[in-house]
Amino acid sequence: MHIRLFALAACALVLACVPSATAAVDPYASLLAPPGACGTAADALSLSEQDAKRAMVCLTNYARAQSGLAPLADDALLNEAGDAKLDADLRCAAFTHTPCGAPFTDVFAAYLGGSTSYSVGENIAWGTGEFGTPRQTFDAWLNSDEHRANILTPAYRDLGIGYRPNKRFLGYSGATLWSQEFGVRAPESANAREADTA
């Protein structure tokens, strides 16, 4: 017997916190990039880390563009944060924003270094079979109020993607875990300012 499972969780923190719909009844279908728009990787499993992250960034920025929002910049520190969160979920055998009781913001420490104010958010998901593809994961996030709110928050500027395919997780084999790490911080890092002016 083959079981396909999908689970979601969303959390956001501002300094100053979770099922995919069919296209016929999906009120957010216009926010999902059409097949091919984000490459063949968007509908594939067992991707390279680079292809997986590229597909998820494309899907995210397509939804934002359809909503009249600026694209999010791929941020290496947030990519590391996303991978760290998934690694902790795997290590602690828990699907949570606070694995092993660690504070939600722990994985954001490098990204937030030197910031005087910030806003961060996180979407996490895991699924088996086709539910592990970038498109299926992203479609499920779009159809969840909390996840969609993170994706479409106008203030966010940066995005990191965590990706862990083909894992044994919570008693299931072949699980794919995903995370989206959203952020904006002030003052901006020198690297971000240089990228904006280049």
C-alpha positions in Angstrom: 0.0 0.0 0.0 1.4 3.4 -1.0 0.5 6.3 1.1 1.0 9.9 0.0 1.1 12.5 2.7 1.4 16.2 2.7 1.8 18.5 5.7 2.2 22.3 6.0 3.2 24.8 8.6 3.7 28.6 8.5 5.1 31.1 11.0 6.1 34.7 10.8 7.8 37.0 13.4 8.1 40.7 13.3 10.4 42.4 15.7 8.3 45.0 17.1 3.5 33.3 14.3 -0.1 25.9 9.6 -4.2 20.6 1.0 -3.8 21.5 -2.3 -6.9 22.5 -4.3 -7.9 21.3 -7.7 -7.5 23.8 -10.6 -11.3 23.9 -11.2 -12.0 25.3 -7.7 -8.7 26.9 -7.0 -9.2 30.6 -6.4 -5.4 31.1 -6.4 -4.7 29.3 -9.7 -3.7 32.6 -11.3 -0.8 32.9 -8.9 0.7 29.5 -9.8 3.1 29.7 -12.7 1.9 27.7 -15.7 3.7 24.5 -16.6 7.0 25.3 -18.2 7.3 28.8 -16.9 9.7 27.7 -14.2 11.3 24.9 -16.2 10.7 21.2 -16.0 12.2 21.1 -12.5 9.0 22.6 -11.1 7.2 19.3 -11.7 10.0 16.9 -10.9 11.2 14.9 -7.9 14.7 14.2 -6.7 16.1 17.4 -8.0 19.6 18.8 -7.5 19.6 21.3 -4.7 20.3 24.1 -7.2 17.5 23.1 -9.6 15.0 22.7 -6.7 15.8 26.1 -5.2 15.7 27.8 -8.6 12.3 26.3 -9.3 10.8 27.4 -5.9 12.2 30.9 -6.2 10.7 31.2 -9.7 7.3 30.0 -8.5 7.4 32.4 -5.6 8.4 35.4 -7.7 5.7 34.5 -10.3 3.0 34.7 -7.6 4.4 38.0 -6.4 4.5 39.4 -9.9 0.9 38.4 -10.5 0.0 40.2 -7.3 1.9 43.4 -8.3 4.7 42.8 -5.8 8.5 43.1 -6.2 10.4 39.9 -6.6 12.4 38.5 -3.7 16.1 38.3 -4.0 17.7 34.8 -3.5 19.7 35.2 -0.3 22.5 32.7 0.6 22.1 33.3 4.3 18.4 32.5 4.1 19.1 29.4 2.0 21.4 28.2 4.8 18.7 29.0 7.4 16.1 27.0 5.4 18.4 24.0 5.2 19.3 24.3 8.9 15.6 24.3 9.8 14.9 21.1 7.8 18.0 19.4 9.1 16.8 20.1 12.6 13.3 18.8 11.9 14.9 15.6 10.5 17.3 15.3 13.5 14.5 15.9 16.0 11.9 13.8 14.2 9.4 16.7 14.4 7.6 18.8 11.8 7.8 22.2 13.5 9.2 25.7 13.3 10.9 25.1 16.7 12.6 21.7 16.4 13.9 20.3 19.7 12.6 23.4 21.4 15.0 25.8 19.6 13.7 29.3 19.3 12.1 30.1 15.9 14.7 32.8 15.0 17.8 30.6 15.8 18.3 29.7 12.1 18.1 33.4 11.1 21.1 34.5 13.3 23.6 35.0 10.5 21.0 36.9 8.4 20.0 39.1 11.2 23.5 40.0 12.4 23.9 43.7 12.8 20.2 44.5 12.1 18.4 47.0 14.2 15.0 45.9 13.0 13.7 43.0 10.9 10.8 40.9 9.9 11.1 37.2 9.1 8.7 34.5 8.1 8.8 30.8 7.3 6.8 28.2 5.4 7.6 24.6 5.8 6.1 21.5 4.1 6.8 17.9 3.5 5.2 15.3 1.3 5.7 12.0 -0.4 5.4 11.1 -4.0 4.1 13.8 -6.3 3.3 16.0 -3.3 7.1 16.6 -3.0 7.4 18.5 -6.3 8.0 22.2 -6.2 4.7 22.9 -7.9 2.6 20.7 -5.7 4.2 22.1 -2.6 3.8 25.7 -3.7 0.2 25.2 -4.8 -0.6 23.9 -1.3 1.1 26.9 0.2 -1.0 29.2 -2.0 -4.2 27.5 -0.8 -3.3 28.1 2.9 -4.0 31.6 4.3 -1.0 31.7 6.5 1.5 30.5 3.9 0.0 32.7 1.1 0.3 35.7 3.5 4.1 35.0 3.9 4.5 34.6 0.1 2.7 37.8 -0.6 3.9 40.1 2.2 4.9 43.3 0.4 7.6 44.2 2.9 9.7 41.1 2.4 12.8 41.6 0.3 14.8 38.4 0.6 14.1 34.7 0.2 15.9 31.5 1.0 14.8 27.9 0.1 15.5 24.8 2.1 15.3 21.4 0.3 15.8 17.9 1.5 14.6 15.1 -0.9 14.3 11.3 -0.4 14.3 11.2 3.4 12.7 8.9 5.9 10.6 11.2 8.0 8.0 10.5 10.7 7.7 6.9 9.6 7.5 7.6 5.9 10.1 6.9 3.3 10.7 9.0 0.2 9.7 12.2 1.9 10.7 15.6 0.5 11.0 18.5 2.9 10.8 22.2 1.8 11.1 25.5 3.6 10.8 29.1 2.5 12.6 31.7 4.6 11.5 35.3 4.1 13.2 38.4 5.4 13.7 42.1 5.4 16.2 43.8 7.7 17.5 47.3 8.5 20.1 48.5 8.0 20.5 46.4 4.9 23.8 44.6 4.5 26.5 46.2 2.3 26.2 43.2 -0.1 22.5 43.8 -0.6 23.0 47.5 -1.3 25.8 46.7 -3.9 23.6 44.1 -5.6 20.8 46.7 -5.9 23.0 49.3 -7.6 24.9 46.9 -9.9 
